[in-house]
């Protein structure tokens, strides 16, 4: 077995996707999962199988099967409604659930929604 240190070689190339990754959330309303620390949730790989038709050089169509795997995650950036004042954003997603602390009123919602140009 080969010894490996992340300190000497910080780039790790995987041959296969891991079965899951663990994500630590600062605020989470769900209960703690057995065997994991508080606020930690596993994200499992999703699999999608589909077929596509590809036109060959001879003009015929060939059906190809595609097997796609990825983690259902999207990189994002978020900020509070008062930070959006004065900005024009092409798209916004506004979370209108009750916050864990403080309150949500119509002014907060207006500020967040009025910054979108769409």
C-alpha positions, 0 to 999 in steps of 0.5 A: 500500500502506498502512503499518501499525504495531502500536504506533499501533493494537494491535487488528487485525481480520482478514477471513480466518483465517491459514493457520497460527499459530506457537507457541513451546514451552519444552520440546519432545521433537520435533525442530526443524522445517526453517525454524523456530526451535527449539521453534516449531511451526505450528498449522494451521486445521482445517475441519469441514463438516456439515449441520443441520436448521432448523425454519422459521416455517411448521413445515417443516424446511430443511437448512443446510450449515455450514462451520466453521474454527478453530485446534485450541487450547484455553486452559488453565491448569496447575500442578504437583501440589504446588500442587493440595494442599488444593484441590477441583477439579471436573475434572483432566487429569493428565499421567503421561508421564515429565517432561523433568527429575526423576521421577514416582512414585506419590505425585505421581500420588496427589496430582494425582488426589485433588484431583478431586471427579469 
